[in-house]
Amino acid sequence: MKKLFLITSLAAVSVFASAQYTLGFKTGFNTSLGFDKDWHYNEQNWNLKSDLAKGLQVGTFARFGRTFYVQPEFNYNLNIAKIHYSYNNQLITDDLILSTLEFPVLFGYKAVNTKLFNLRFMAGPKFRFNAGSDTSIDNVQDLILEARKAQIGLDAGLGFDVWRFSVDVRYNLIQQLYHYKTVDQQEINMAPINSFTVSVGWKLLDTYKAKHYYNKNNEVIKR
């Protein structure tokens, strides 16, 4: 993970001197859109259902490049995940607070790029770190939660900018934040989660520079 983080960080820094860059802040909403899962630990007649967290994110972003670009971000996420736990016909529902820091490094392409509007496609790794998430379930004594300290995921999606507003819609693929274990340390296997993030950003600084084109008379035409 450290090598991948270093490589993507160097890639972002290497284009810092690009002719076009953008700095800003953003806020967003995360939702599973119904992508919840069931996990069973049949030996003890347990059933665990975990709905994907829904919540908000705030952060900052930078974008370096003209047609091809790199977009590193720093985001804080505060989400609520609801779990349903049943044991011998007893149903328990609880909310878990997920607090995480995320560092996506996106590599993108601007299919349309003008001063007032652009349309972008992007994908890249996301580094997530636990920032104080819940590690207990109320009224459950025989199930242990362990929040992973760090994870690597994948973000992909599209976005568009209108004037100083920047809108992104992304698909996120990342492993569950928690390990679910029994009291005898047997882990309940859980698949990666799938979610969507919609965010809106505001450009504090945008150094857009138009390309120069020349006509037959060697006169500069800007676009």
Secondary structure, 3 states (H helix, E strand, C coil): CHHHHHHHHHHHHHCCCCCCEEEEEEEEEEECCCCCEEEEEHHHCEEEEECCCEEEEEEEEEEEECCEEEEEEEEEEEEEEEEEEEECCEEEEEEEEEEEEEEEEEEEEEEEECCCEEEEEEEEEEEEEECCCCCCCCCCCCEEEEECCEEEEEEEEEEEEECCEEEEEEEEEECCCEEEEECCCCEECCCCEEEEEEEEEEEEEECCCCCEEECCCCCEEEC
